Structures are given as structure tokens and as C-alpha cells.
Amino acid sequence: MTKIIILIACILTLVSCSSTKPTNNKDKELSLTANNTTTIFDSPNGVVLIPGVWQTLNYEKSSGQQYYQNSEGVIIAIAKMPKKSYSFYKSSQKNYETIKTFTRWDREYREENNYKTKILVENSELEYQIWKYKDDNQIDNVYLYAGIDDYILNFLVYTDIWTETKKIEFLQETLSSNIE
């Protein structure tokens, strides 16, 4: 009888620890100081640090994007994908060339679907680009694309609550948290 109870307890423990996708069970909050909290996204391709406290929404498997929302109602998406997973990737390209190609590839797709796009920041030294497009709800989608090692980081801020400047600052802070 004791063996059966132990077996059932082991099975329940294993079942409660399993996870089907990289969302709730892998997202953690790490308290850094009394005024600074970071949310950790443990993506299939490695950890990404996100400044602030964010609640998990949904995971888009095809793009690798994990969506979050904060207490203000701001929505962000974070992805860390291997460069080689993109059709445009060429191993001979320099890192910043890959990021420029990725930005162009995504912008062209949006423009083909009648969205207006605009590059906001180009930083060849830190090898990232920030750009935006306005969606059907007339909300700016502001993206930051950066290359780190064999991966492309894809950060999105989707809100009409923050100014464009605040969105850019948040994206740059998120990148900075992941390259130090």
C-alpha cells in the first residue's frame, strides 16, 4: 500500500512539472533591486531578459514570439530565433547586414499588404535597427531587430499608451539587458 501511495505521489509530481510550451512555467521574475524588476523569458533558443514586470499572454510557435502585457496594458512580444532559420540568411553576411536584410524583408512584407513602414533608428555600432508600421487599428507596431551570436532578437512594442520615444527607449533598454 505504501508503494502505491509513493508511486501516485511521484506520478502527480511529474505531471505537475511538465510544460507544453515556453510560457507560464518558464517565465520568472528576478528581483534585482527594490526599484528594478526583470522578467525572464526562457525561450527554446535561450534566455531573454525583459525590463519590468510582465504577465505572459500567448506564444506564437511559427514566429517564436512570446507575448506579454504589463499593468498599464502595454503589449510586447519577444523572440530569439536562429539566423539560419530565415530564408534570407546567408552565412557569409556580417551581423549588421543580416539585421538590415531581416528588417527589409519584414518591411517589404508589410508594405505589400498596404501598411506604411518607417525606419526609426539604425545603429551599426550596436548592430540593431528599430522600425515601425501602423496596423489596421491605427496602432504603431515598433520593432527592434538585433543580432547576437547565431540568433536574431526580435522585440515588439504594441500600444498606443506609450509615446514613440518611450517605445524606442524600452526597446533599447531591453536590448542593453541582453548584450551586457
N, C-alpha and C positions, 0 to 999 in steps of 0.2 A: 504494500500500500504506500509506503514511504517513497519507494522508487517511482511509482506512478505520479505522485504529487510533485516530486523533483522534476520528472520528465515534462509534466504540464507547465511547471514554472519556467523551465528552460525554453520550451516552445513559445510561450507567451512573451518572454523576454526577447527572443529572436524576432518574432513578428512585430513587436512594438518598435524595434530598432531599424527595421528595413525602410528604404526610401525608394520611390519610383522615379523621381526626377530631382534635379538640383534646385530645390526651392526651400520650403519651410525648414526641414530638418538640417540643412546645411548652412542656412543663414544664421549668423550670430552677431551680437553686438559686443564690441570691445570698448570698455570704458577707458579712455586714455587719460583724461583729466576731468575735473568737475564740470568744465565747460565744453569739453570736446569729446564727442562720441563718434565712433566709426562703425558702419555696418559692413560686414564681411560677406561677400558673395563667393562661395566656394564652387566655381564653375567647373565643368568637366575638363577644362583646359588650364586650371589654376585659379588661385585666389585673386580677387579684385576687391580693393578697399574703397568704400564709398563714405565720404564725409557726412555725418549726421545720422539720425535715426530714421530708418526706412522700413516700411512693412511690405512683405512680399505680396505681390499680386499674382501674375501668371508667368509661365515660362513658354517662350516660343521656340520649339525644338528646331525648326528649319533654319532660323537665324541665330540660334544660341542666345537670344536676348532674354534676360530675366527682368521683368517689370516690377517696379516698386512705387510706393506712394508715401509721402510724409504727412505729418499732421496738418500742414497747410493745404493739402490736396494736390501738391505738385507730383507729377508722374515722371519717372525716369526709366530708362532701360539701359542695361549693361550687358555687353557681350565680350568674350575673349575667344577668338577663333584662330585656328592655324592659317597662316597666309596661304599655304598650299591648297586650302580648301576652296579657294576662289578661282574661277575660270580665267581671270585676267592675270593671275600671279605668274611672274617669271623669276626664277631663282637668280638670274643674272642682275636683276634690278637692285639698286640701292634702296635702303629702307624708306627714305622720304619719297622716292619715285613710286614705290608701291602704294604709299598713302595717297599721293596725288592721283594715281590711277584708280584707286578704290573710290575716292571722292568723285572723280569724273564719272566713273561707272555708275555710281548710285544717283548722282545728279542727273545724268542723261536719262536714266530710267524715270525719274520724277518728271522731267521736262517732257518726255514722250507721252506722259499721262496728264499733260497740260497744267503742271504745277510750276510756279516760278521758284527758282532757286537762287541763292546768293552765297558766295564765299565771304565769310566774316573775318577770319584770321588765318594767315598762313605763317607757320613758324618752322623754317627749315632747320634751325639750330636744334630745337627740341623734337623736330620731326613729327609735327601734327598739323591738322587742318580743322577748322571749325566752319561749318556751313549750315544753311537753313533752307527749309521750304515751308510754305503755308499750305495746310491741309484743307479739306472740304469744310471744316468747322471754323476756318479762318484763324487757326492757332498755329503759331510758328513751331516747327519741329527743329530744334537746334542740336546738331550733332558735332561730336569731336571724334576724329579718327586719328589713331596714333599706332605706330609700330614699335613693339618691344620684343626683341629676340625674334622668335619664329611666329609671333602672334600679332594680330590686329586687334586693338582695343576699340570698341565701338560704344560710345556713350551718347545718350539721347536725353534731352530735357524737353518735355511736352507739357506746356502750361501757358495760360495767359495771366497767371498770378504774378510771376516774376517778370521783371524787365529783361530786355535782351542782354543788357550789361550784366545783370545778376546771373543769367543763364550761362554766359560765357565765363564769368568768374567761377561759378560752381564747376563747370566742365574742366577748367584749368586746374582748379584745386583737386578735383578727382584724379586727373592725370598725374599731378605732382605727388599725390599719395601713393601712386603705383610705380613711380620711377625712382624713388629715393632709396 
